[in-house]
């Protein structure tokens, strides 16, 4: 439902509104670009002759797709919304919109360079999500540090004594990503089993210590705001933060069960994967319990259904990951299409839906403009049906592959068994890309107006809401 009384929040200053929306707009551009390239990769699985050009071969478009949706769409949209959240929860304007904008352009430069180099075959080899050559990685790292520094200085300038739990998660993500990124690019880890161990550490912690941190940080602000009630338990939020930091960094090796890596390292990863259920269900349960008794608000809102879906996706996909870590399940599922389904259930079913909920819930308060509720509904259902079709079909393909391998059948037999599911994967992908086009239209409808309400005086800002 539209809110006819909606105006930009009175404490929203023009520079913050402008730079935040720029992040969201560019994230949308990379979403459309990255998922279109991903659709090409999907089509090639069952139609190899589709677009038979070297620069559009599967081995090139697949890493181009993953890097754009991870560092382009998912990172930029969450960083943009997170900077708005730290400003609002600190009751202070963004510390330096100019530095924030410089970070955005460096980010875009790295993304464009990564797209060109990967499609032309220039990369660092089979190192998933870190295929970019090191100069581009340095540019991206500089952008992350700049944006993180602005977030830190904004929180440091807060007019309240407390640091709200959202900012714990957001600043935690900005603190951990540089550590993760530097570690993954150190040259003396890039050969042999050391590279394998670091690969597991990197790709899993990018999810748990970057995307998850920002998504939960935004959720802890937006969900109580949209519901008009406090979060169910502040203590559970803090518990989730610290236990995520405790368990997540050591579970990456569960991607290489039965590999030549040390058996004790594999067992440690399995153990900590089970421990991950503590922060996962502390966060999922805490935020879902915040919705208790608010079914009417969810029905009337076009943003809250995205949050509900994203939280369910967080709990279910993370639990699936823990089950997959056990050796008895891993032997059937890992290195098959099942893992691809799991990663999409997480990055799309959790991260993307949380990001969309935040955009639809917070941007109208930033700009004073709303999207068409019908168009938001079309976006929601296309995305939900699309991701369910995608994940279910590709997971079935993975099960068929795994059983074929364990039973000793030839590799080509597993390909033949999985191939019918790849068509359904593409159908799901078409629905998902269609939803992204609708989302882009909605983002344009929420663009800032030419005149944004000026920021209030510091005395007004300090008055409790």
N, C-alpha and C positions, 0 to 999 in steps of 0.2 A: 504494500500500500504506500502511496505517496504521502508525504507530510507537507501540507500546504503552508505550514508556518516555518519551514526549514530555512535557515539562513546560516552563513558561515559563522563558526564559533567566534564570539566577540574577542577572545584572546588570541586569535590566529593572526599573525602578522603576515604581510604580503610576501616577504622573501621566503619564509618557511613554506607557505602555501605553494609558491611557484616552484621551488626546488624539489619539494616532495612530489608534486605532480609530474615533474620532469622525469624523476626516477620511475614512476609508475608508467608513464608514456613509453619510455625507452624499453622498459621491461616487457611491455605489450608488443612492441616491435620485434624484440628477440623471441618472444613466445610464438608469434606467427611465423617467423623465419625458421626457428629451430624445429617446430613441430611439422612444418611443411617438409623440411628435409627429412625428418623422422618418418613421415608418411612415404616418402620416396624409398627409404631403406626397407620399410615394411613390404611395399609392393614388390620390390626386387626379390624377396624370398620366394614368392610363388610365380613371379613373372620376371625372370632374370634379364630378359632382353629389353625391359623398360628403360628408356633413356640411356642408350648404350654409349656413354661418354666416359672417358677415363676419370675425369674430375667428379663424376657422379657415380662411380663404382661403389659397391656396398662398403668396402673397406675404408673409404674416405668419408662417405656421408654419415656413417654410423657415429664415429667420434665427433664429427661436426655437430650432429644432432645432440648428443649427450652434453657436450661442453656448452652449447648455446642455451639449452633449457636449464642446466645447472647454474652456470655463472652469469648467463644473460637474464633469463626470465626469473627463475626462483630467487637468485641472490638479489637482483636489483629491486624486485617488488618488495621483498621482505626488508631490505635495507631502507628503502624509501618509507615504508610504513613505520618501521622501527624508529627512524629519526623523528617522525611525527609523534610517536608514542613517548619517547624520552622527553620531548619538548613539553607535551601536555602533562605528563606525570610529574615533571619538575617545575611546572608552572613558570617556565622561562622560555624565551625565544631560542631558536636554534643558535648555537654559539657562533658559527660562521657559515652562513649559506654560500658564501663565495668559495670557501675551501670545499664544501660539500659538492658544489657544482664542478669544481676542478676534478674531484674524485670521480664524478660521474663520467666526465669526458675521457679520463684515463681508462676507466672501466670499459667504455665503448670502444676506445682505441684497441685495447687488448682483445675484446671480443671480435672486432672486425679483422684484426690481424690473425687471430686464431682461426676464423672462418676461412680466410684466404689461404693460409698455409696448410691447413688440413685438407682442403679440397684440391690443392696442388700437390699433395703428397709429402709435404715437409712436416715431420713430426718426430717425436722422441721414441717411437716404437710402441710395442704393445704394453703400454702402461696406462691402464684405464683411468680416465678423467684427468690425467696429467700428460696428455699427448703434446701440449703446447711446447714450443721451444722456449728456452729459459728467458730470453729478453721479454717475451710476452708475459711470462709468469711474473717477472719483476715488475712490470707495469701494473698488472692486476694486484699484486701484493701492495704496491704503493697506494693504489686506490682504496684498498681495504683498510690500510692503516690510517689514511686521511679521514675516511668516513667514521672509523672507530674512534679516532681522536676527537672529532666533533661531537660524537655521542657522549664520550667521557666528559668533555668540558661542559656540555649542556647539563648533564647530571650534577657535576661539581658546582654549577651555578644555581642549583635548585633553590627555591624559596621555602622549602619544607625541610624539616630535619630528617625525615625518613627517606630511605631509598625504596621505592615501591618494588614489589617482586618482579614485575615486568622488566625493570631495568637490571635486575640480577641476571636474568636470562640473556637479555640483549647484550650487555657488556661482557658477559661470559663468552658469548659467541665471538665477539670481536677480539677478545683476548686469546682465544684458543686457535682461531683460524690461522693467524700468522705463524704460530708454533707448528701447526700441522703442515702448512704450505712449505715452510723452510725445510722441515725434516724430510718431506717427500722429494725435494729437489737437491738435497746434498749429494754431491757426486760420488762419494765413497759408499753409498747405499745402492748404487744403480746396477749392480751385477750379481749374478748367482742368487742364492736363497735369501740374501739380505734384501734384494729388490722385491722378492715375493712377500716377505714379511712386512716390509714398508708399504707395499701395495695394499695389503689387507688393512693395515693400520690407517692408511690415507683414505681409501674410498669409503670405509665404514664411519670414520670419525668426521668426514665431511658431512655425512648425513646427521650423525648424532650430536656433534659438538658445534655445528654451524646452522644448518637448516632447522633442526629440531629446536635449538635454543631460541632462534629468532621467532619461529612460528609460535612457540609456547609463550614467549615474552609478549608478543602482540595479542595472543588470545587472552592472557591474564588481564589485559587492559580493555580490549574491545568487548568481550562477552559480558562482564559485569556492567559496562557502560550501556550496552544495547538492551540488557535486561532490566536495568535500573535497580540492581541489587548487588551487594558485595559478593566476592568470591566465596564459595562454600567453606573453604578452610585455607587460611593463609599459611598455616603450619605445613599442610600437605604440599603447598607450592614450594616452600623452602626445602622440604624433604626431597621432593622430586629434583630440585636443582642440584643439591649436593650428591645425591645417590647417582644421578646421571653422570656427574663428573667422576665418581668413584668407579662405576662399572663400565661405562661405554668405551674408554680408551683401550681396553685390553681384549675386546671381542673380535677384532678384525681378522684374527687368524682362523676363525671358524669358516672363512671362505676357502680355506685350503686344508680341510680335513682329508686324511689319507695321502697327503702330499709328502715330499721329503723333509718338510719342516719338522722341528723337534716335536715329539709326541707330547711332552709336557706343555709346550706352548699351545698345541691344539686343545688339550684337556683344559687348560686355564681359560681359553676362549669360550669353550662350552660352558664352563662353570659360571663365568661372568655373564654369559648370554642369559642364563637363568636368573642371575642377580638383576639383570636389566628389567625384569618384570616389576621390580619395586618402583623405579621412577616412572616407568611407562604407565602403570595403573594408578600411581599416585596422581600423575597429571591428568590422565584420561578420566579417572573417577572423580577427581576434584572438580574439573570443569564441567563434566556431564551432570554432577550433582548440583552445580550452580543453576542448571536449567530446571531443577525439580519444581514442579508446580507452575511452569511457565509455558505450557503448550500453546496457550492462546497467543503469547508474544511471538513464538516461533512461527505460527500460522500467519500472523500479520506482517512479519518481517521478510524482506527479500535477502537479508544478509545472514540471519541466524541459521537457516537451513544449511548453508555452506559450512558453518562452524560445526554443527551437529554431525554432518557427514564426515568432515575432516577429523574430528575427534574419534569417531567410530573407526575410521580408517587408521588412525594412529594406534589405537589399542589392538585392533585385529592384525594389522600388518606386522607390528612389532612382536606380537605373540607368535605369529607365523614364522618370523625370523628366528625366534628362540627354538621352536620345534625343529626347524630346518637345521639348526646347529648340531643336534644330536647325531652321532655317527650312524645310528640305525635308519634315520631319515635322510641324512646327507648322502648316503651311498646311492639313493634312488633319485634325488632331486638336484643335487648340485652339479654345476657345469651343464645343466640342461636349460631349456626355455622356462622351466619353473622359476628359476632365479630372476629371469627377465620380468616375469609376471609379478614376482614379489617386489622388485625394485619399483615398478610402475604403481603398484598398490600403495607403496610408501610415498614416493615423490609426487604422485598425482592424487591418489585417494586421500592422503594426509596433507602434504605441504601445499599443493595447488589449491585445494578446497579451503584451507585456512587462509591462504593469501587472498583468494577471491572474497571470502567473507569479510576480511579486514578492509579490502578496497571498497566493497559495497557498503560496509557499515561506517567507515571513517571518512572516506573522501567527500561524501555530501556534507559532512560537518566541517570539512576543510574549505570547500569551494562554494557551498550554498546551492549546489545543483545536484539533482537526482537523475538516475537513469530511468528508462521506462520499465516499470515492474514486470510487464509482460515479457519484454526482452530479457530481463534477468531470469525469469522462469524458463524461457527457452534455453538460455545458457546453462542453467542448472541441470535440466533434464538431458540435454544433449551430452554434457560432460559426464553425468552419472551413468547413463546407459552406455556411453562410449567406453568409459574406463572399465565397467563391469564386463562388457563384451570382450574387451581386450584382455583383461587379467584372467578371466575364466578360460578363454580359448587358449591362451599361451601357457597357462598352468596345466591344462589337459595335455597340450603338446609336450610339455616337460615330463609329465608322468609317463606318457607313452615312450618317450626317448629313454628315460631312466630304466624302465622295465625291459626295454629292448637291449640296453647295454648290459644290465645285470644278468640277463638270460643268455648272454654270449652271442647275440645276433650281430650281424655286420653293421657297420656305421650307416651304410646307405639304407638298411632296413629301418633304422630309427628315423631317418630323414623322410622316407616314404610314409611312415606312420604319423609323423607330425605335420606333414605338408597341408592336409585339409584344414587344420586349425590356423594356419598362417593366413588363409583367406579371411577368416573371422577376425583375426588380429587387425587386418587392414580395414575391415568394415568398422570395427571399433575405433581405429585411428581416424577414419573419415569423420565419424561423429564428433570425436574430440576436437579435430581441427575446425569443424563447423562451429562448435561452441566457442572456440577462441576468436573467430571472426565476429560473432555476436558480442563477445566480451569487449573487443576493440571498439565496436560501435558504442557500447555502454560507457567505456572510459572516455570517449570523445564527448559524450553527453554530459559527463561530470567535470569537464574542463573548468579551470578557474575563470571567474568573471574578471572583467577588466579592472574593476575596483573591488578590493578586498578590505574589509573592516580593519582599521588600524589597531595596532596592539595597544592595550590599556597601559596606564602608568604602572610602575612597579608596586605602588601601594594597593592598587586594585588587584593585581595578580596575586598578592599574598593573602587575599581574603579567601578562606576555605570555601570550597564548592558546596 
